[in-house]
Amino acid sequence: MRFATVQYLAGRRDPRWVSNRQTGQLTSEANLVKLRGLRQMNRITLLLALGGSFEATPAATVEAR
């Protein structure tokens, strides 16, 4: 957004152009947040599909020989 603000302050762009750039950036950031959430949901779904669970179980111990 800094580029858009500099362009506006230099008189090269109007406020509507800056606003459109800000809207585009916010939309992109919102989409990124949604995608990250979907990725986490897919990881959980895969874990459960492969037989994993969220039950707390003690870690397997390896005996020293």
Secondary structure, 3 states (H helix, E strand, C coil): CHHHHHHHHCCCCCHHHHHHHHHHHHHHHHHHHHHHHHHHHHHHHHHHHCCCCCCCCCCCCCCCC
